[in-house]
């Protein structure tokens, strides 16, 4: 009897470890200098981490997260560290690493998504000779992956503070993603991932993360158990970070691991930094009762809009969704948001029109491009295409100088050039067609 009880205890303990450990859903690591102009031998570097977690992980407090958790900016208690993993002697980056306790940004209780997302910022004074690989390596991914079920995760970034050819300190690219993107099984999907860079002239490329630490730019396993996590035949166009693929099995998740990298110009052969982005696709079969058309997010801002956002000024934006069939309702809008943004309940203002109001006051720490993404889900489990906009924090809208407009008066039919001056120089970030 004791042997049976001992076996039962061991089995249940192992089961708890399996359930307790499978909590990672993806993430992003990026960085930028607070001042790109070098002064002295060190620079203040702002390091950003964003991770998606299983909101029902047994180590998380009960009750599970809600929008109230987001509004309160409740910490997500993942007590681990993002550590230095390569060439660490070039820097004074902490040997312990940076904590991975996040501030809540998004919570989604949809049974297919079930995520608690958050981010954090840390400012470090690093020497300008810093050229290190940093990352968050632990376990485990969820159990229902097409490739890499319950495997360890490895999410890796590179910080190189050697001065650029223009004499400035580099800023890494930035990106954002939904934690889970829904895709119909056995249908070709084309999906683009956000890329942007505050260094306006940089060339951006994305590539597959890989485990070949002897040859990849980060010199470390960049993807743990989810390298090549999408089916064979998947293609990636690096210049605009666009995937094309077909998911063969329904009711499974498919992990995607990419590196977004910036090059000084088109002739550069080595990137200046490397930013990971890891997230999930989910394959479904369409039910017979589903609408023939998925919902779509139609504004108020157009998809890929770029919006100036002054520090300390409250912004109110509206995500508007359209449905197309009788009985088709919006039951969820999954989001990926910056710290401090809150999300209203979904309203149905008129037939076929649904809305969520976003409220946000940017802080100085959030200066630069800040991405927001959303996806609307209907009562048949159909998800809209991702909708992503970019807030340029600490960049106010320019005013146009009306008196500078040319030509004026009667304009010839063959006139093709029109000019008007603004009251400030405009330097938009580098971005792909999704931002």
N, C-alpha and C positions, 0 to 999 in steps of 0.2 A: 504493500500500500504506500509506503514511504517513497519507493522508487517511482510509482505512478504519479504521486503528488509532485515529486521533484521534477519529473519530465514535464508535467503540466505547467509548472512554474517557469521552467526554462523556455518552453514553447511560447507561453504568453509574454514572457519578457522579450523574446526575439520578435514577436509580433508587434509589441509596443514600440520597439526600436525602429522597425520597418515603417510603421505608421507615423511615429514621431519624427523620423528623419526625413521623410519625403515631403519637404516643404518649400523647396526653391522653385521659382517660376520664371527666372530671368532677371536681367538688369543691364545697367549702363555705368561706365566710369569715365569721367572727363575732367579737364582742368584748364585753368587759364591764369596768367599773371594779373595781379591787381593793377600793375603799371607795365606796359610792354616796353617802355624805354628803360634800358639798364642803368642803374646807378650803384656803384660799389660792386662788391663781389657776391651779393646774394639778392634774391628777389622774393617778394611775397606771392605765394602761389595758392590759389583757391582750388581745392580738390572737391569734386562732386561725385557722389555715389547715389544711384537709384536702384532699388531692388523690388521685385514682386514676390510675394509670399503666399502660401496657402493660408487663408484666414482661419481655417479650422485646425491648424496645427495644434497638437495637444499641449505644447509648451506655452501657447499664447493664452492670455487671460480670458475667462468667460465673464460676460457674454462676448461673442465675436464682435469684430469692428462694425461700425455703422457710419453714416454720414456725420453723426455727432462726434465720433472719434476723429474724423478729418477736421471738422470745425475747431475742435479743441487742440489740434496739432499734437495729439497723443504720441509719445514715443513708441516705436515698434521694438519690442525687447528681444532682438537677436544679438546676443552677447558674444560677438566674435570680433575679428580684426581683419582689415585689409592690409597685407604685409608687403614688404619689399622682397622680391623674388629673384632679382638679377642685377648684377653690377652695383650692389648696395654700398660698396666702399667709396663710390663717387659722390655720395650724398650724406647728409645728416638725418635723412628720413628715419623716423623712430624704429628701433629694432622690434618694438612691440607691435607697431602698425597703428592704423587709424580705426577707431571703433566703427562697427556696422549697425549701431542702434540708430534707426531712421526716425524722422518726423513724418507722421501720417500725411499722405496726399490724396489717396483714393482708396475706396473700399467697395467691393462688388460682391453681392450675395447670390448672383445668378449661379445655379448649381453647376454649370459648365465652367464658369470663370473662377468663382470663389477665391478672390485675391484681396490681399491687404498690401498696398503699395506705399512706399515712402522714399524720401531722399534726405541727404545731409550734406553740409558744406563744412570743410575744415581749411583754415588758412595756416600755411607753413612757410617759414623763412628758409629757403633752400639755396645752396650755393649754385652759382651759374655753371659749374662743371657737372651738375647733376645730369645723369643719363641712366635712369633706372627703370626696371620693370616692376610694376606693382600689381597686386591682384587679390582676389577673394577666392579661396579654394577650400571647399568643404563638401558636405554630403547631406541631403541627396535630392536629385530631381524626383518628380512624381512617378508613380508606378505604372501609369498607363501611357507610356511613350512608345511610339513606333520603333524608335531606336534610342537606346540609352536609359531604359526604365530603371528607376531607383539607383542611378549611377551618380558618382561624384560630380560636382560642378567645378568649373575653373573659368573665371572671368577676369581677363588680363588687359592691362593698359600700359602704355610707355610714356614716361615723362623725360623729355630731353630739353634742357635749358641752355644748350649751346646756342649762341646767337645766330639768327637767320642771316642769309646773305644781305638783307636790307638793314642789318644791325639791330633789329628788334628781338625781343623775347617772343617765342611762338605761343599761340593759344591753340589748344587741341580743337578738333571739330566737336560739334554737339549733335545729338540725335534724340529722338523720342519714339516710342512705340506703344501700341496697346499691348497689354499682357497676353491676350488671347485673341486671335483673328479667326473667325469662323469661315470655313470653305466647304462648298458642296463636294461630296465624294465623286471622283472620276470625272471632274470637270476641270479643264485647264484654267489655272488662276494666274493672273499677273498682279504682283504686289510690289510696291515701291516703299523703301524705307527712307525716312527723313535723314538728310545730311545738311549741315550748315556750318559755317566757320566765320568767326568775327574778323579774321584776317581776310580782307575783301578780295585779295588777288590769288589766294591759294587754289590749287587744283585738288579736288576731292575725289577719292576712289574708295570703294568698299570691296572687300574680298572675303572669302570663306575663312573663318577661324580654323586653325589646324593644330595638331598635336606634335608637329615636327619641330621640336625645340632646337634642333641643330641648325635649322635654316630659316625659320620664320623671324620676322622683325623683332618680336618680343623675346626670342630665345627661351620660350617656355610653352608648355602645353596650354593652349588658349581656350580649350573647349571641353576638357574632361570627357565624360561619357557621351556627349551629344555631337561630337565631330561628325560631319556628314549625316546629320539627323533627318534630313529630308530625303524623299525617295530618289533613286537613281533616275537620271534624265532631267533633273532640276537644273536650270541654267541661271546664271547670275551675270547681269550687265553691270560691271563695276563703276562705270562713269556716272550712272544715275541710280545705282543701288536698287535695281529692279530684278525681282525673282520671277521666274515662270516655272510652274510645276503642276503636278496632278497628284492628289492624295488618294491612294488606292483602297484604304480600309476605313470604314466609318466608326465613330465612337472611340477614336483614338486621338491622342495629341502628337504633334510632330514638332520637335524642337529645332530652332534656327539659331545659329551662332555666326555672327559676322564681325569683322573689324573695319571701322571707318578710319581712313588715314588721309593726311594732308601732305601735299607736295608743294614745294616753293613755286615751281613753274612746270610747264609741260615737258621740259627736257630733264627734270630731276629724276634720278633713279632710286632714291631712298626717301621714305616718308620722314616727316618731322615729328610725328606722334601717331599713336594708335589708340582708338577708342572702341571698346567692345559694345555690342548690342545683342542681347539674347532674349528670345521670346518664343511664344507657342502659336502654332496653328492647330485648329480642331476640325476634323472632318465629320460631316453629318450627311444623312440621307434626308431628302426633302419629303415631308409627309404629303399624302394625297390631298389633304385639306388646306395646304399652305397656299398663300397667294403666289401667282406666277411671277411677281416682281418683288424683289427685296425692297425694304424701306431705303430711303436715301436722305442724307443730310443736305439741306439746300441753303443754309445760311443761318443767321443774317449775314455773316461774312462769307465770302466765297472760300471754297477749299483752297489751301495753300496761301491764304492771305498773310501779309506781313504788317504788323500793327505797332506803332510807337506807343510805349508805355512809360510814363514818367514815374520816378520813384515817389512813393508816399501818396499817390493819387489813386483813389478807388476806381476800378474798372468794372463795368457791367457788360457782359457779352451774352448773347443768346444763341444756343444751338437749336436750330429749327429742323424738324424731321417731317418728311412726307410719307404717307402710306397710300396704297393704291387699290385695295380691295375692301369690300364690305366685311366688317368683322375683324379686319387686320388692325391690331393695336400695338402700341409700343410699350413694352414691359420693362425695358432696361436701357440705359445709355451708359456703356462702359467708358471710362475716361482714364487718361494719363495726364496728370496735372502738376504744375509747380506748387511748392509749399505755400500754404495760405489761401489757395483757391478753394471756394466752397461751391456746392452744386445743389440747386433747388430740386424739389420733387418734379416729376414730369407732369406737365399740364397738357390738356387737349383743348386748345382754344377754339378750334373749328373743325369741321369734318375733314379728316385726313391730315390734319396739321397738329404736330406735337412739339413741345418746347421744354428746354431746360435752361435756367439762367445761371451763369457763372459770375461769381463776385470775387474780386482779387485786388489787393493793394500790394504792388511789388516793393521789395526792399532793396537796399544798396547791394547786399550780397548777391542778388539775382540779376545784376547788371549784365547786359549782353543778350544774345538770343535765348529765349525760353519757349520751348515747344509745348503745345497742348494738342492732344489727340482724343477723338471720340468715335464710338461706333454704336449705332442704334440697333436694338434687337427686338423683333416682333414676337407675338404670341405663338408663332409656329417655330421659333428658334432661328429665323433668318436674320442675318446681320447685314447692315449697310456696309458699303465700302468705308474704310477708315477716312475720317475727316480730320485734317491737321492744319493748325494755324501757328504762326510764330509771333510772339511778343518781343519787340526789341526794347528791353528795359533800359531806362535812362537815355532814351532817344525820343525826343519830342517831335511831333509833326512839324515840318517846315511851313513857312508862309510864303506864298508866291507874290512877287512884286509885279503888280498889274501894269505899272508904267513901263516895264521892261519887255512886254510882249511884242514880238515881231513875227510876221508883218501885221499891220493893222489897216483898217479901212477896207477898201475894195481889194479883194484877193483874186489873183489870176487863177484860172482853172487848172493850170499845170504846176501850181505851187505845191511843193512836197515837204518843205522844211519849215517848221514853226518853232520858235524859241521863246522861253520865258525864264527869268531868273528867280532863284529862291533866296531866302535870307540866311541860309547856312549851306555849307557843303554837305553833300549826300554821299555816303559810302555804304551801300547795302552789303550785308554779309554774303560770302560765297554760299550758294545753296543749290540743291538739285531741284528738280521739278516738283517734288513733293512738299517743299517747305515754303 
